[in-house]
Amino acid sequence: AYHLASAFDEIWLQPAGQLAATGIALESRFYGALLARLGIQPLFGFREEYKTAQHHLLYGSATAPQAAMMQALAADLQAQSEAEIAQGRGRAANEIAELVAGAPFADREALALGLVDRLGYRDQLLAMAEERHGALVPVTSYLRRIDRRYSRDDATAIGLVAIEGQLARGRGQGAGLLGGRLEGAASIAARIERLAGQERIRAIILRLDSPGGSPAAAETIHRAVRQAQAKGKRVIVSMAGLAGSGAYWLAAGADGVLAEPATLTGSIGVVGGKLDLGPALQAFGIGNQQSAAAPHAGMWSMARGYASDELGRREALLDATYATFIARVAAGRRLSEAKVREMAKGRVWTGRQAKTLGLIDRLGGLEAAIAEVRAELGLPADAPVTLVRTGQPGLPSLPALFGSLLGSLGASLRLPLETVSLHIAA
């Protein structure tokens, strides 16, 4: 919150308030020991060691790769925050780091340290703003005015598709298994296809804020992107708060990929498996009888574990899915598969780290993506554009898309062979 506030001309703090800018900490819970006591055995396969989705079910504490990854994420996010606070407040970054190390501060401490400009109440702030600047305008009206900037009939038409939620096979939208929103890949692909079929639309922006999901869903959308490109449309991906594994899969083949410096990007990795509830069912006196008409018909049942040949099939599927993922990224990002495999391993990166690795092209938000489209189409930097949305029920307006810069971290799916993004409780 203070990071956001530092971008403003003045920061007010209410008397008796506190400035609690204590820094960034990422925290995870691990239930492996509890599940073992309950007789529940997690049976998951991972590609590779940094793919930590479901680790909270498997272990009692973080693995060394997970701890290293989380610390690297926290350190980079903290460094970004301190640098931008320093810029906003006209201070040196190391000075801000020292102040953060001493936080939290009481109201008068924050004022004395120059971290806030004035102690005052909301009514006093509003009265001052009206006296200094005139009538106040609701922020929603301001955003609608921005929306109209991109609704001119004489402007270049750009399609805009918002993908916000876990990726699933099929159509429509709904609630996820563990909260959050599900996005049906067939519906997203249809929206891309409708935009690509319109002659007046010269490019498409995909606005991503998704933890990932089904590899098949990601591949469906990836195919729609390729088909749009075959029709001569440039496709630019704009990542908001999160572009998890499946979301990165579908993005990799775009003509340009942009992310915010703090966007959680990736991972390139796969997890698949199930929970074996068999011992727990027995402990509670619950019987189970399975009538299977084929050798592997019941392999995904959570009432039992895997037979050895079933486990072999799961591992083969994980290998195949991971290899396809790497191939899509290598082709889309024009990297060798060996290089992608070296960077992948199920690791999550910040947008800034991903830029250094070549996993994205540029840093920036939705406005930067629009500028990227102008550059791709050879338009002047100030050329007017119109954003065309597909009328999908529930598709956010442009104000809502700007709001998605504060996108939430989604929960992971627990289905066989779903790519799942990092799950963080912060």
Buried (B, 14 or more C-beta within 10 A) or exposed (E): EBBEBBEEEEBBBEEEBBBEBEEBEBEBEBBBEEBBEBBBBBBBBBBBBBBBBBBBBBBEEBBEBBEBBBEBBBEBBBBBBBBBBBEBBEBEBEBBBEBBEEBEBEBEBBBEBEBBBEBBEEEEBEEBEEEEEEEEEEEEEEBEEEBEEBEEEEBBBBBBBBBBBBBBBBEEBEEBEEEBBBBBBBBBBBBBBBBBEBEEBBBBBBBBBBBBBBBBBBBBBBBBBEBBBEEEBBBBBBBBBBBBBBBBBBBBBBBBBBBBBBBBBBBBBBBBBBBBBBBBBEEEEEEEEEEEEEEEEBBBBBBBBBEEEBBEBBBEBBEEBBBBBBEBBBEBBEBEBEBBBEBBBBBBBBBBBBBEBEBBBBBBBBEBBBBBBBBBBEBEEEEBBBBBBBEBEEBBEBBEBBEBBEBBBBBBBBBBBBBBBBBBEE
